[in-house]
């Protein structure tokens, strides 16, 4: 079966959710800031404007009472003007809070006290009171203008802050949109790849079933002939017995290979000594009796059981012995080099080799090139190697030149 070909993991949605949360938080913060600024501005404006308006009204009323006291009038009218002026002075006193207003107010109150208590109103005193009242009104006007400027500045700053936060929110929203678009495209690509992989697996499964049925049907023919002879009362000839034995052996080997293929995707956990396993495989492989073998393997521990590692090495070595060249003695080179957390095991031979098209299918189950059909086997050995190595999170690679030899590289994790 084909592997997953390193399909990407579906991207997480947490970054997008966090970004959306940031956008929502910025919106809430913006609204809260606007409400707080507007509320504070309105309160401050109401206080200042109210004080300014009341101060101007009181100044005008004090001006009127001063003129009333300066003009000849009845005792009742004089008493009423005096009382009203005292009330205006008491009301205005806590309002004199603007910059420079307190000093001018103290001066005006001194003038009004002179008018109210000790002196007869003179034109000079009335003029001084008028001038002081004009200065107080000017101070209130100045503060009102300053308040208007401050309000404009607050609104300007608020507009700048709102603009900045709006741009930030817009940028985050655009980024979220781009990320969502990329995630959707990626998920669409992953779904397409998954569907293509499932279709490929279905095709491989159909081909696998057909090949298994064909290979299992072959050994049944001698058994059928033998049963017909037994039914007819005739003993089977010796050659038929040998054919039955070969068929039984072939079926047993096929079943063993199918069992190994079915379990190769889930190898057990363990560790093994690479140099020791390679030595044991070379010692037990009878097909290498007349072979020149060069071994350069470091003494390292591989993250798989000895039986699994032995199966990988045995299949590679047996494949080299099976497809040796009839024109020259077989030469086999086995090397291992360590890099980072992996060891790369290579098995190279000077056998018949294969073309590029054959090499691209060499790890597929039951695949056998036309030139290899004369050799015994079912085409499962290298498929077992591939599935086992993939399950160990390793990698397989083959390079071959027709007529010159083949080199298999297997990348396995260190223990």
Buried (B, 14 or more C-beta within 10 A) or exposed (E): BBBEEEEEEEBEEEEBEEBBEBBEEBEEEBEEBBEEBEEEBEEBBEEBBEBBEBBBEBBEBBBBBBBBBBEEEEEEEBEBBBEBBBEBBEBBEEBBEBEBBEEBBEBBBEBBBBBBEEEEBEEEBBEBBBEBBEBBBEBBEBBBEEBEEBBEEBEEEBEEBBEEBEEBBEEBBEBBEEBBEEBEEEEEEBEEBEEEBEEEEEEBEEBBEEBBEEBBEEBEEBBEBBEEBEEEEEEBEEEBEEBBEEBEEBBEBBEEBBEBBEBBEEBEEBEBBBBBBBBBBBEEBEEBEEBEBEEEBEEBEBBBBBEBBBBBBBBBBBBBBBBBBEEEEBBBBBBBEEEEEBBBBBBBBBBBBBEEEBBEEBBBBBBBBEBBEEEEBBBBBBBBBBBBBBBBEBBBEBBBEBEEBBBBBBBBBBB
